[in-house]
Amino acid sequence: MALGVPAVPFTYVAHLLGIVAIVLVLFWNLHFRGGLAWNSDNKAQIFNLHPVLMLIGLIIIGGEAIISYKSLPLKKEVKKLIHLVLHAHALVLGIIGICAAFKNHNESGIANLYSLHSWLGIGVISLYGIQWIFGFVVFFYPGGSSELRRESVPWHVLFGLFVYILALATSSLGFLEKLTFLESSGVAKYGAEALLVNFNAIITILFGTFVVLSAISQAPPAADDYAPI
C-alpha cells in the first residue's frame, strides 16, 4: 500500500544524500586508499574500484532509476526509457565492480567467494540482471500483452525493491568487512578513515531509505495523465 504523501520531497533528500555518498566514497578511495586503477602494481588500487563502482552503480544509479517514476512529471514512455537506461548503467557498473574484486583477489593470491558479503553480492547482481531482463522483455521489447503487463507490474515493483534492499544490506556488509580488514592492518579504530567509512555507510543506508520511501509514496501527475506506480 502506498503512503498517502507526495514522493517528490523524499526524492529531493535522496538526490542530496546520493551526492554526499559519492563524494565520500571517492574521497575515501582517492585520499586514504591510494587511488583507482584497473592495472597497477599496487593491487589495492584495483580493489578500490569495487566499492566505488558498486556504490555509484547499484546503489546510487539504481536508486535513481527506482525513483525516476516518482520524481519526473514526464510521459509514461519517457519515464520507462529513463528507468530502463539507468538500471542498465547500474547493472554494467555493478558487473565491472565485481570483476575488479575478482581481479584484485586473483592477482594478489586471495581466495574468492569466502565471505557472506561476496555470496550476497553474487546473488544481488544475478537477481538484478534477471529483473532487468524481465522488465526489458515484458515492458519494453518485444513487450507483453496489456494483461500480462498489468499483472506483472506489482510483482516487478515488489521484486525490484527486494533486490534493492538486499543490495543495501550487502553494501553495509561490504563497508564493515573492509573496515575490519583495515583495522586489523593498523588503521586506527577511531581515526579519520574509520569514521569516514562508517559515515559513508550510514549515508548510503539513509539514501536507500529515502529511495524506498519515494517508491511507496504518491508520484506527481504524469504528462500524459498516466498514474505512475
Backbone as JSON, one array per atom type, in Angstrom:
{
  "sequence": "MALGVPAVPFTYVAHLLGIVAIVLVLFWNLHFRGGLAWNSDNKAQIFNLHPVLMLIGLIIIGGEAIISYKSLPLKKEVKKLIHLVLHAHALVLGIIGICAAFKNHNESGIANLYSLHSWLGIGVISLYGIQWIFGFVVFFYPGGSSELRRESVPWHVLFGLFVYILALATSSLGFLEKLTFLESSGVAKYGAEALLVNFNAIITILFGTFVVLSAISQAPPAADDYAPI",
  "N": [[0.85, -1.2, 0.0], [0.56, 2.21, -0.87], [2.09, 5.13, 0.55], [0.25, 7.89, 1.78], [1.35, 10.36, 0.97], [3.15, 12.97, -0.79], [5.7, 12.0, -3.11], [7.81, 13.51, -4.08], [9.25, 15.34, -2.24], [10.73, 13.42, -0.77], [12.35, 12.44, -2.8], [14.01, 14.61, -3.35], [15.58, 14.73, -1.03], [16.82, 12.26, -1.27], [18.36, 12.62, -3.62], [20.24, 14.51, -2.71], [21.52, 13.1, -0.61], [22.59, 11.05, -2.11], [24.55, 12.36, -3.65], [26.29, 13.16, -1.62], [27.11, 10.63, -0.66], [28.52, 9.64, -2.89], [30.63, 11.5, -3.08], [31.93, 10.98, -0.65], [32.73, 8.24, -0.89], [34.48, 8.4, -3.03], [36.39, 10.21, -2.03], [37.38, 8.73, 0.1], [38.63, 6.5, -1.22], [40.39, 7.73, -2.99], [41.9, 9.52, -1.44], [42.58, 8.24, 1.04], [43.02, 5.54, 0.35], [44.73, 5.4, -1.82], [44.03, 5.65, -4.54], [42.61, 4.8, -7.82], [42.66, 2.11, -10.16], [42.76, 0.01, -13.04], [44.77, -1.65, -13.95], [47.66, -2.2, -12.16], [50.67, -2.11, -10.21], [50.27, -1.79, -7.59], [48.06, -3.52, -6.07], [45.94, -2.93, -4.47], [44.79, -0.65, -5.5], [43.34, -1.62, -7.62], [41.36, -3.08, -6.34], [40.06, -0.96, -5.12], [38.36, 0.06, -7.01], [36.13, -1.48, -6.73], [34.37, -0.85, -4.36], [33.75, 1.78, -5.15], [32.52, 1.61, -7.72], [30.42, -0.19, -7.2], [28.91, 1.21, -5.31], [28.28, 3.67, -6.66], [27.08, 2.58, -8.92], [25.08, 0.19, -8.49], [23.81, 1.08, -6.1], [23.47, 4.03, -6.04], [22.89, 4.96, -8.78], [21.13, 2.91, -9.38], [19.2, 3.4, -7.4], [18.33, 5.93, -8.22], [17.15, 5.2, -10.6], [14.94, 3.81, -9.66], [13.45, 5.81, -8.35], [12.92, 7.46, -10.43], [10.43, 7.25, -11.6], [8.91, 8.53, -9.74], [9.81, 11.09, -9.49], [9.87, 12.51, -11.81], [7.81, 14.4, -13.8], [6.93, 13.34, -16.39], [6.03, 11.91, -19.62], [4.66, 8.6, -19.76], [6.07, 6.71, -21.41], [8.53, 7.96, -21.72], [9.5, 8.07, -19.1], [9.66, 5.36, -18.64], [11.72, 4.61, -20.39], [13.88, 6.07, -19.32], [14.04, 4.89, -16.8], [14.72, 2.25, -17.55], [17.21, 2.63, -18.87], [18.82, 3.79, -16.87], [18.88, 1.71, -14.99], [20.23, -0.15, -16.56], [22.77, 1.02, -16.79], [23.48, 0.94, -14.08], [23.62, -1.82, -13.68], [25.71, -2.58, -15.42], [27.91, -1.15, -14.34], [27.94, -2.37, -11.83], [28.63, -5.02, -12.51], [31.22, -4.61, -13.56], [32.4, -3.64, -11.24], [32.33, -5.93, -9.58], [33.94, -7.62, -11.08], [36.35, -6.26, -10.75], [36.92, -6.78, -8.06], [37.32, -9.58, -8.15], [39.51, -9.61, -9.9], [41.48, -8.26, -8.4], [41.72, -10.07, -6.22], [42.57, -12.41, -7.54], [45.03, -11.6, -8.66], [46.4, -11.04, -6.4], [46.57, -13.31, -4.96], [44.49, -14.02, -3.26], [41.76, -15.71, -1.79], [38.59, -16.3, -3.39], [35.1, -15.53, -2.94], [34.52, -16.27, -0.21], [33.23, -15.05, 1.87], [30.24, -13.83, 3.57], [29.42, -11.41, 2.5], [30.43, -11.52, -0.13], [29.03, -13.72, -1.16], [26.36, -12.81, -1.0], [26.66, -10.63, -2.68], [27.08, -11.78, -5.26], [24.62, -12.98, -5.51], [22.92, -10.73, -5.52], [23.72, -9.28, -7.86], [23.04, -11.14, -9.76], [20.25, -11.45, -9.44], [19.53, -8.83, -9.97], [20.21, -8.63, -12.67], [18.41, -10.51, -13.76], [15.99, -9.28, -13.11], [16.2, -6.95, -14.65], [16.28, -7.96, -17.28], [13.77, -9.2, -17.39], [12.09, -6.95, -17.1], [12.79, -5.54, -19.43], [11.96, -7.3, -21.5], [9.21, -7.71, -20.99], [8.05, -5.16, -20.54], [9.22, -3.42, -22.35], [10.62, -4.34, -24.91], [10.16, -7.4, -26.64], [7.75, -6.75, -25.55], [5.0, -7.51, -23.46], [1.55, -8.66, -23.46], [-1.18, -6.39, -22.77], [-2.59, -7.27, -20.56], [-0.74, -9.03, -19.35], [1.3, -7.22, -18.72], [-0.05, -5.54, -16.92], [-0.64, -7.34, -14.83], [1.91, -8.02, -14.11], [3.17, -5.75, -13.12], [2.87, -5.08, -10.21], [4.35, -7.19, -9.08], [6.81, -6.89, -10.29], [7.6, -4.43, -9.26], [7.64, -5.05, -6.5], [9.57, -7.11, -6.37], [11.75, -5.71, -7.39], [12.19, -3.78, -5.37], [12.83, -5.5, -3.29], [15.27, -6.64, -4.22], [16.78, -4.31, -4.3], [16.86, -3.49, -1.61], [18.21, -5.69, -0.59], [20.63, -5.26, -1.88], [21.45, -2.93, -0.56], [21.83, -3.97, 2.03], [23.91, -5.74, 1.5], [25.87, -3.94, 0.7], [26.31, -2.59, 3.12], [27.42, -4.68, 4.62], [29.73, -4.94, 3.15], [31.11, -2.5, 3.61], [31.57, -2.87, 6.37], [33.12, -5.24, 6.37], [35.43, -4.48, 4.9], [36.4, -2.36, 6.48], [36.94, -3.72, 8.84], [39.07, -5.39, 8.0], [40.93, -3.36, 7.42], [41.31, -2.16, 9.92], [42.44, -4.31, 11.24], [44.83, -4.28, 10.02], [46.1, -2.12, 10.98], [44.86, 0.41, 10.77], [43.57, 3.11, 12.58], [41.06, 2.62, 15.01], [39.39, 4.68, 15.83], [40.11, 6.62, 14.13], [40.41, 9.06, 11.42], [39.88, 7.84, 8.93], [38.41, 5.51, 9.58], [36.15, 6.63, 10.75], [35.17, 8.0, 8.53], [34.51, 5.89, 6.78], [32.48, 4.56, 8.22], [30.63, 6.64, 8.38], [30.1, 7.01, 5.69], [28.79, 4.61, 5.14], [26.48, 4.94, 6.69], [25.28, 7.18, 5.45], [24.77, 6.01, 2.98], [22.88, 4.05, 3.66], [20.82, 5.74, 4.55], [20.28, 7.08, 2.16], [19.24, 4.93, 0.64], [17.0, 4.4, 2.19], [15.39, 6.67, 1.75], [14.99, 6.35, -0.95], [13.36, 4.06, -0.99], [11.18, 5.06, 0.49], [10.36, 7.0, -1.31], [9.55, 5.39, -3.42], [7.27, 4.15, -2.45], [5.5, 6.16, -2.11], [3.25, 8.84, -3.21], [3.24, 9.68, -6.61], [3.95, 12.56, -8.74], [1.57, 14.04, -11.05], [1.57, 12.55, -14.26], [2.81, 13.57, -17.49], [1.16, 12.67, -19.49], [-1.15, 12.12, -18.2], [-0.91, 9.65, -17.04], [-1.11, 7.35, -14.4], [1.41, 6.9, -12.35], [3.19, 4.12, -10.91]],
  "CA": [[0.0, 0.0, 0.0], [1.36, 3.42, -0.98], [1.91, 6.16, 1.56], [-0.6, 8.98, 1.3], [2.12, 11.61, 0.98], [3.87, 13.16, -2.06], [7.02, 11.38, -3.17], [8.84, 14.44, -4.54], [10.19, 15.77, -1.18], [11.63, 12.32, -0.47], [13.33, 12.32, -3.87], [14.99, 15.68, -3.18], [16.52, 14.31, 0.01], [17.6, 11.15, -1.82], [19.36, 13.18, -4.53], [21.29, 15.15, -1.91], [22.27, 12.05, 0.08], [23.35, 10.33, -3.12], [25.73, 13.16, -3.98], [27.2, 13.07, -0.46], [27.67, 9.28, -0.63], [29.51, 9.54, -3.97], [31.8, 12.3, -2.69], [32.62, 10.29, 0.44], [33.41, 7.01, -1.32], [35.61, 8.82, -3.86], [37.41, 10.79, -1.15], [37.97, 7.61, 0.85], [39.49, 5.66, -2.04], [41.43, 8.54, -3.61], [42.75, 10.16, -0.43], [43.08, 7.3, 2.05], [43.36, 4.21, -0.17], [45.77, 5.47, -2.83], [43.58, 5.86, -5.9], [41.89, 3.79, -8.58], [43.34, 1.65, -11.37], [42.39, -1.34, -13.48], [46.05, -2.36, -13.96], [48.59, -1.49, -11.3], [51.49, -2.92, -9.32], [49.6, -1.67, -6.3], [46.82, -4.25, -6.29], [44.85, -2.3, -3.7], [44.13, 0.32, -6.37], [42.37, -2.37, -8.42], [40.2, -3.36, -5.48], [39.35, 0.28, -4.81], [37.28, 0.24, -7.99], [34.96, -2.26, -6.31], [33.39, -0.07, -3.6], [33.33, 2.97, -5.89], [31.58, 1.26, -8.79], [29.22, -0.81, -6.63], [28.09, 2.25, -4.68], [27.75, 4.57, -7.67], [26.24, 1.82, -9.83], [23.88, -0.49, -7.97], [23.1, 1.81, -5.04], [23.05, 5.39, -6.38], [22.19, 5.0, -10.06], [19.99, 2.01, -9.23], [18.19, 4.11, -6.63], [17.76, 6.98, -9.07], [16.27, 4.53, -11.56], [13.7, 3.48, -8.96], [12.65, 6.99, -8.04], [12.65, 8.25, -11.63], [8.99, 7.24, -11.81], [8.27, 9.36, -8.73], [10.4, 12.43, -9.43], [9.84, 13.15, -13.13], [6.45, 14.52, -14.34], [7.05, 13.16, -17.83], [5.16, 10.9, -20.19], [4.92, 7.23, -19.32], [7.09, 6.06, -22.21], [9.81, 8.61, -21.45], [9.95, 7.61, -17.79], [10.01, 3.94, -18.78], [13.03, 4.55, -21.02], [14.86, 6.55, -18.34], [14.11, 3.82, -15.8], [15.43, 1.13, -18.16], [18.59, 3.0, -19.16], [19.54, 3.96, -15.6], [19.13, 0.37, -14.43], [21.25, -0.79, -17.38], [24.05, 1.58, -16.35], [23.76, 0.41, -12.74], [23.99, -3.23, -13.82], [27.04, -2.65, -16.04], [28.9, -0.71, -13.34], [28.0, -3.4, -10.82], [29.39, -6.15, -13.05], [32.63, -4.21, -13.6], [32.86, -3.57, -9.87], [32.57, -7.29, -9.1], [35.12, -8.1, -11.8], [37.52, -5.63, -10.13], [37.22, -7.52, -6.83], [37.91, -10.85, -8.56], [40.84, -9.33, -10.47], [42.37, -7.98, -7.28], [41.96, -11.3, -5.47], [43.35, -13.35, -8.35], [46.4, -11.11, -8.83], [47.02, -10.92, -5.08], [46.59, -14.61, -4.31], [43.46, -14.04, -2.22], [40.63, -16.58, -2.14], [37.34, -15.66, -3.79], [33.79, -16.04, -2.5], [34.6, -16.94, 1.09], [32.51, -14.28, 2.88], [28.81, -13.6, 3.35], [29.31, -10.25, 1.6], [30.65, -11.94, -1.52], [27.91, -14.58, -1.55], [25.2, -11.96, -1.25], [26.95, -9.8, -3.84], [26.81, -12.55, -6.46], [23.17, -13.13, -5.57], [22.31, -9.44, -5.87], [23.96, -8.94, -9.26], [22.28, -12.11, -10.58], [18.83, -11.07, -9.36], [19.41, -7.53, -10.65], [20.21, -8.91, -14.09], [17.15, -11.16, -14.09], [14.94, -8.26, -13.03], [16.32, -6.04, -15.81], [15.88, -8.69, -18.49], [12.32, -9.37, -17.33], [11.48, -5.65, -17.39], [13.02, -5.21, -20.84], [11.17, -8.16, -22.37], [7.77, -7.58, -20.74], [7.56, -3.78, -20.59], [9.86, -2.59, -23.38], [10.68, -5.03, -26.2], [9.05, -7.09, -27.56], [6.59, -6.28, -24.78], [3.92, -8.47, -23.26], [0.2, -8.16, -23.65], [-1.59, -5.41, -21.76], [-2.97, -8.01, -19.35], [0.49, -9.5, -18.72], [1.99, -6.07, -18.13], [-0.82, -5.09, -15.77], [-0.48, -8.3, -13.74], [3.32, -8.11, -13.74], [3.65, -4.52, -12.5], [3.11, -5.12, -8.76], [5.42, -8.14, -8.76], [8.05, -6.28, -10.75], [7.93, -3.4, -8.28], [7.97, -5.7, -5.22], [10.84, -7.81, -6.51], [12.77, -4.7, -7.54], [12.5, -3.22, -4.06], [13.52, -6.56, -2.53], [16.65, -6.72, -4.69], [17.48, -3.08, -3.93], [17.12, -3.55, -0.17], [19.27, -6.68, -0.43], [21.86, -4.59, -2.3], [21.83, -2.05, 0.54], [22.36, -4.8, 3.11], [25.21, -6.25, 1.05], [26.78, -2.8, 0.76], [26.65, -2.37, 4.53], [28.36, -5.73, 4.99], [30.99, -4.65, 2.49], [31.79, -1.46, 4.39], [32.01, -3.48, 7.62], [34.2, -6.19, 6.1], [36.63, -3.75, 4.51], [36.92, -1.61, 7.64], [37.51, -4.71, 9.77], [40.38, -5.73, 7.47], [41.82, -2.21, 7.56], [41.65, -2.0, 11.33], [43.34, -5.42, 11.58], [46.13, -3.97, 9.41], [46.7, -0.97, 11.63], [44.08, 1.65, 10.72], [43.05, 3.43, 13.92], [39.62, 2.36, 15.14], [38.7, 5.95, 15.99], [40.78, 7.57, 13.26], [39.61, 9.76, 10.41], [39.41, 6.93, 7.88], [37.37, 4.65, 10.13], [34.93, 7.45, 10.89], [34.69, 8.29, 7.19], [33.88, 4.68, 6.24], [31.21, 4.36, 8.92], [29.71, 7.71, 7.99], [29.72, 6.7, 4.31], [27.81, 3.53, 5.22], [25.23, 5.49, 7.22], [24.68, 8.0, 4.39], [24.27, 5.08, 1.97], [21.64, 3.47, 4.18], [19.81, 6.8, 4.53], [19.89, 7.25, 0.76], [18.36, 3.82, 0.29], [15.74, 4.57, 2.92], [14.57, 7.67, 1.06], [14.59, 5.75, -2.22], [12.21, 3.2, -0.7], [10.06, 5.94, 0.85], [9.88, 7.62, -2.55], [8.91, 4.37, -4.25], [5.96, 3.77, -1.91], [4.71, 7.38, -1.94], [2.47, 9.26, -4.37], [4.0, 10.36, -7.66], [3.28, 13.72, -9.34], [0.84, 13.68, -12.26], [2.39, 12.37, -15.44], [2.49, 14.49, -18.57], [0.08, 12.1, -20.31], [-2.18, 11.71, -17.25], [-0.7, 8.28, -16.6], [-0.95, 7.26, -12.96], [2.6, 6.09, -12.13], [3.17, 3.22, -9.77]],
  "C": [[0.88, 1.25, 0.0], [1.07, 4.37, 0.18], [1.08, 7.29, 0.96], [0.08, 10.32, 1.36], [2.84, 11.75, -0.37], [5.27, 12.56, -2.0], [8.12, 12.38, -3.43], [9.76, 14.94, -3.42], [11.18, 14.68, -0.79], [12.72, 12.2, -1.54], [14.39, 13.41, -3.79], [16.05, 15.29, -2.15], [17.41, 13.19, -0.51], [18.69, 11.65, -2.76], [20.54, 13.75, -3.75], [22.16, 14.1, -1.22], [23.11, 11.25, -0.91], [24.63, 11.04, -3.5], [26.76, 13.06, -2.85], [27.87, 11.7, -0.43], [28.74, 9.11, -1.7], [30.78, 10.29, -3.6], [32.61, 11.56, -1.62], [33.36, 9.06, -0.04], [34.59, 7.34, -2.23], [36.74, 9.38, -3.0], [38.13, 9.69, -0.38], [39.0, 6.87, -0.01], [40.6, 6.45, -2.74], [42.41, 9.09, -2.58], [43.38, 9.15, 0.53], [43.62, 6.0, 1.46], [44.32, 4.24, -1.35], [45.34, 5.56, -4.28], [42.95, 4.65, -6.54], [42.68, 3.39, -9.82], [42.83, 0.27, -11.74], [43.63, -2.24, -13.57], [47.05, -1.56, -13.15], [49.43, -2.5, -10.51], [50.95, -2.87, -7.9], [48.2, -2.27, -6.44], [45.65, -3.67, -5.52], [44.1, -1.3, -4.56], [43.09, -0.36, -7.27], [41.13, -2.65, -7.58], [39.39, -2.11, -5.2], [38.24, 0.59, -5.8], [35.99, -0.43, -7.52], [33.96, -1.43, -5.49], [32.88, 1.15, -4.35], [32.26, 2.63, -6.92], [30.3, 0.62, -8.26], [28.31, 0.25, -6.02], [27.46, 3.16, -5.73], [26.78, 3.84, -8.6], [24.97, 1.3, -9.2], [23.1, 0.36, -6.97], [22.58, 3.17, -5.52], [22.27, 5.42, -7.69], [20.98, 4.07, -10.02], [18.86, 2.66, -8.45], [17.52, 5.21, -7.44], [16.83, 6.39, -10.12], [14.92, 4.22, -10.92], [12.83, 4.71, -8.77], [12.38, 7.86, -9.27], [11.16, 8.3, -11.94], [8.28, 8.21, -10.88], [8.8, 10.79, -8.68], [10.29, 13.19, -10.75], [8.4, 13.2, -13.66], [6.44, 14.44, -15.86], [6.06, 12.12, -18.32], [5.62, 9.51, -19.78], [6.08, 6.6, -20.08], [8.47, 6.66, -21.98], [10.37, 8.12, -20.12], [10.37, 6.14, -17.85], [11.41, 3.79, -19.37], [14.13, 4.99, -20.06], [15.11, 5.48, -17.29], [14.96, 2.66, -16.32], [16.91, 1.45, -18.34], [19.41, 3.16, -17.88], [19.85, 2.61, -14.97], [20.2, -0.36, -15.24], [22.65, -0.29, -16.99], [24.45, 1.03, -14.98], [24.26, -1.02, -12.83], [25.4, -3.36, -14.4], [28.13, -2.24, -15.05], [29.05, -1.75, -12.24], [28.82, -4.6, -11.27], [30.88, -5.82, -13.1], [33.21, -4.15, -12.19], [33.16, -4.94, -9.28], [33.8, -7.88, -9.79], [36.41, -7.51, -11.19], [37.91, -6.36, -8.85], [37.86, -8.86, -7.16], [39.33, -10.64, -9.09], [41.86, -9.07, -9.38], [42.71, -9.26, -6.51], [42.86, -12.25, -6.25], [44.8, -12.92, -8.49], [47.14, -10.99, -7.5], [47.09, -12.25, -4.34], [45.61, -14.73, -3.16], [42.3, -14.91, -2.69], [39.41, -15.75, -2.51], [36.15, -16.32, -3.11], [33.87, -16.83, -1.2], [33.76, -16.24, 2.16], [31.03, -14.15, 2.55], [28.6, -12.44, 2.39], [29.45, -10.68, 0.15], [29.52, -12.84, -2.01], [26.67, -13.75, -1.89], [25.43, -11.09, -2.49], [26.67, -10.51, -5.16], [25.3, -12.75, -6.63], [22.48, -11.87, -6.04], [22.49, -9.14, -7.36], [23.2, -9.89, -10.19], [20.81, -11.74, -10.61], [18.58, -9.75, -10.09], [19.34, -7.75, -12.16], [18.92, -9.57, -14.55], [16.01, -10.15, -14.11], [14.99, -7.33, -14.24], [15.86, -6.72, -17.09], [14.36, -8.86, -18.53], [11.62, -8.05, -17.69], [11.63, -5.26, -18.84], [12.08, -5.99, -21.73], [9.67, -7.89, -22.22], [7.27, -6.16, -20.97], [8.14, -2.94, -21.73], [9.85, -3.28, -24.74], [10.93, -6.51, -25.99], [7.79, -6.62, -26.85], [5.51, -7.33, -24.68], [2.57, -7.85, -23.56], [-0.16, -7.19, -22.55], [-1.97, -6.11, -20.45], [-1.74, -8.51, -18.61], [1.22, -8.36, -18.04], [1.27, -5.6, -16.87], [-0.63, -6.03, -14.57], [0.96, -8.37, -13.24], [3.81, -6.91, -12.94], [3.87, -4.65, -11.0], [4.22, -6.08, -8.36], [6.78, -7.6, -9.18], [8.53, -5.22, -9.75], [8.4, -4.04, -6.97], [9.33, -6.39, -5.3], [11.99, -6.82, -6.66], [13.18, -4.08, -6.22], [13.23, -4.23, -3.18], [14.99, -6.63, -2.92], [17.43, -5.48, -4.26], [17.8, -3.07, -2.43], [18.21, -4.57, 0.13], [20.62, -6.09, -0.83], [22.36, -3.64, -1.21], [22.45, -2.83, 1.7], [23.75, -5.33, 2.75], [26.26, -5.15, 1.08], [27.24, -2.54, 2.19], [27.64, -3.42, 5.01], [29.73, -5.49, 4.36], [31.79, -3.57, 3.2], [32.37, -2.06, 5.67], [33.21, -4.4, 7.41], [35.5, -5.47, 5.78], [37.24, -3.0, 5.69], [37.53, -2.56, 8.66], [38.9, -5.13, 9.31], [41.38, -4.6, 7.68], [42.26, -2.03, 9.01], [42.58, -3.11, 11.81], [44.74, -5.16, 11.05], [46.74, -2.7, 9.97], [45.96, 0.34, 11.54], [43.43, 1.88, 12.07], [41.54, 3.28, 13.97], [38.81, 3.65, 15.28], [39.36, 7.05, 15.14], [39.86, 8.14, 12.2], [39.06, 8.8, 9.36], [38.29, 6.03, 8.38], [36.06, 5.4, 10.27], [34.32, 7.74, 9.53], [33.94, 7.08, 6.61], [32.52, 4.44, 6.9], [30.18, 5.4, 8.52], [29.22, 7.48, 6.57], [28.64, 5.61, 4.28], [26.46, 4.05, 5.7], [24.52, 6.33, 6.16], [24.09, 7.11, 3.31], [22.96, 4.45, 2.41], [20.51, 4.5, 4.17], [19.34, 7.07, 3.11], [18.91, 6.17, 0.34], [17.01, 3.92, 0.96], [14.83, 5.55, 2.21], [14.18, 7.21, -0.35], [13.34, 4.9, -2.01], [10.99, 4.03, -0.33], [9.48, 6.61, -0.39], [9.07, 6.62, -3.38], [7.51, 4.01, -3.76], [5.08, 4.99, -1.63], [4.05, 7.77, -3.25], [3.32, 10.07, -5.35], [3.26, 11.59, -8.15], [2.54, 13.27, -10.59], [1.79, 13.58, -13.45], [1.92, 13.3, -16.55], [1.35, 14.0, -19.45], [-1.05, 11.57, -19.44], [-2.1, 10.25, -16.86], [-0.5, 8.29, -15.1], [0.22, 6.35, -12.65], [2.44, 5.2, -10.91], [4.12, 3.74, -8.7]]
}
